[in-house]
């Protein structure tokens, strides 16, 4: 259950229609990734992905705006929801900044063995890298709900502003991580050195700790009578 913009939002099991939509989305992103790994991203068309998933191109366009978005979604799917759930699930005694940073480090630096080839594909193709970076903005809304739930915030700005700042910090870290080595054109493929992303994420998120701490402590009390 999340408190968001002065409303209590209770999560409920997905209905049949929503489960079907989730299944279609999953089928499309898995088909996109499989075809991209088999043929190379440049040799995959939207029509190919739709056919492999058993839907029409029109249905495809209801879920993804490009082949790159679908391929990247195979790696990033539900990541934002998992971050938000991890933040909301941490005990009240855990500092909010620690809950946010640890959740992000866990979800953004461990793609799982079955996704390592996909991550390598993304980091070696410029268009996929761009789509990967664009996907960071999706964390703002679920993270804002999780932060509001922990804070019990009554205003409508604190949690969304903090979540947007976190999303921006993640993007900065990923942009740094995805920089080509010196002397290599930005359009060329390259392999990211393993082990660098956690440090970059932590460094990018550390400046936000005072703001997260301040929000957790609540608004300052007005000065008493002199």
N, C-alpha and C positions, 0 to 999 in steps of 0.2 A: 504494500500500500504506500503510495507516494502523496505528499502534500505539495501541490503545485498551483501557484497563483490563487491562493486562498481556497482551493477546492481539494477535497479529499478524493483521490483517485484510487480505486481499488482494482487491482489486476484480477482478471477472471480467465479461466481456461478458454482458449480460442474456440469459436464455433466451427461448424463444418465448413462454411464458406471461407472463413479465414484460414483454416487448415489447408484447404485446397489451394488458396493463393500462396501460402507458404511453400507448399509442395511444388507448385509451378515455378516459383522464384528459385527454389533450390535446384530443380531440374535444369533450368536455364543457365544458372551460374556454373553448375558442374559440367554441363555440356560445353559451355564456352571455354572453360579451363582445359578440359580434355582435348578439344580440337586445337586449342592454341599450343598445347604441349606437343601434339602430334604433328601439326602442320606449320607451326610458327604463327604468331598473332597476325601478321600481315596477310596471311593466306586464309583467314577465316572471315566469312561474311555473316551478317546478321541472319540471313536466310538459312545458312548452314546450321547456326546455333538453334534456331527455331525448329528446324526439321529434326535435328538430333534430340531435341527435348519433346517432340511430338506436339508442337503448337504452331500457330500461324505467325508470320512476321508481325502482323498487327498486334497479336497478343504479346509478343516480345516487347514491342514498344510501350506497352502498358507497365512494364517492369524496369526496363533499362533504356537509357538514351543512346547507348553506343556499345560496340563490342568490348571496348576497353573497360567500361564500367562493369559489364557482366563478368569479365575475366577477373578483375580486381575483387569483385564481390565474393568470389570463391575463397579468397583469403581473409577478407575483412568481415564477412557475414556474421551478424550477431555479436561482433566484438564490442560495439558500443553498449549493447544491452548487458553484456557480461561485465563490463567495467562498472556500469551503474549498479548492477545487482551486487557486485563485490563491495562497492562503497556503502550501499545501504545495509549490507549484512554485517559490517564490522561492528563490534560492540561499542556502546556509547562512550566507554572509557578510552577508546582509541582516538588519537588526534585526527581531525578531519584531513589535514594536509597529508598525514601518513597514510590514511585510508585511500585517498585519491592517488597519490604517487605510486603506492604499491600495486593498486589495481591496474594502473596504466602500464607499469613496468611488466607486470605478469602477462597482460593481454597483448601488448604490442611487441614483445620480444621473444615470445615462444609460439611460433606458428604451428608447431607440431611436425612430426616427421613426415606426414603425408602432405604437408603444404610447403616443404622446403624447396621443392622443384618449382612450385608456383611463385614463390617469393623471388627466386633467382630469375625466373622469366620476367617478372615485373621490374626488377632492378636493372635489367639489361635492355629494356626497350623504352625509349623516351615517352611515347604516348601512354604506356602503362604506368610509368612513373608519375606522370601528371595526374592520371586518374586516381592513383594511390594517394597522392597528396590531397586531392580534392575530397577524398572520402573522410578526411579527418573532421570536417565540419559536422558530420552526422552525429558526433558524440555529444554535441551541445545540449540538445533537448533531453535525452534520457539522463545525462549527468546532472543537469539542472534539477530535474525531479528528485534524483537521489540526494543531492546536496540539500534541497529544500526539506526533504524528509528528515534528514539528520538534524538540521538546524531548527526545524519547526518555524521557519521564517514566515512572518506575516506580510512582509513587503513583496512586491512582484519583481524586484530588480536584482537583489543580491545574488540569488542562486543562478539566474541566467547569465549575469555578468561574470561571475566566477567561472561558470562552465565554458563560456565563450573564451575567456582568457586561457583556460586549460587547453581548449581545442587549438588556439593560436600557438601556444607553447609546443604542443605536439607537432604541429605542422612545421614550426621552425626547426625542431630537432630532426624531423624526417628530411627536410630540405637539406640540412647540413649533412646528414647521413648519406643522402643520395647524390652528393656533389661528385662529379667525375674527378679522378686523380689529376694532379697538376700536369698540364700539357695535353690532356685528352679532351677533344671537343665535346661539348655538352650533348651533341646528337649521337655520340658513339656509345656502344654498349660497354658495360663494365661490371665487375663483380664487387659488391660491397664487402669490406673487411668485416669478418664476424667479430662479435663482442663489443663493437663500438656503440651500438644503439642504446643500450641501457644507460651508459654514462651520459650520452647526449640528452636523453629524455630527462634524466634526473637533473642535469645542469639547467635545462630549459624550464623545468617546473619549480626549481628551488626559489627563484625570485617571487613566486606566487604564494609561498608559505605564509608571509606576514598577512596577506589579505585573507587567506583561508583561516588563519588563527584569529584575526580580528572579527571575522564573521561569526566564528564559533563562540567568541566571548560576548557577542551581542553589542548593541549600540552603547556608546559611552553614556554614563549617567550625567545629568546636568549638575553643575556645581551647586553645592549647598549654600545656604544663606551666609553671608559674610558676617 
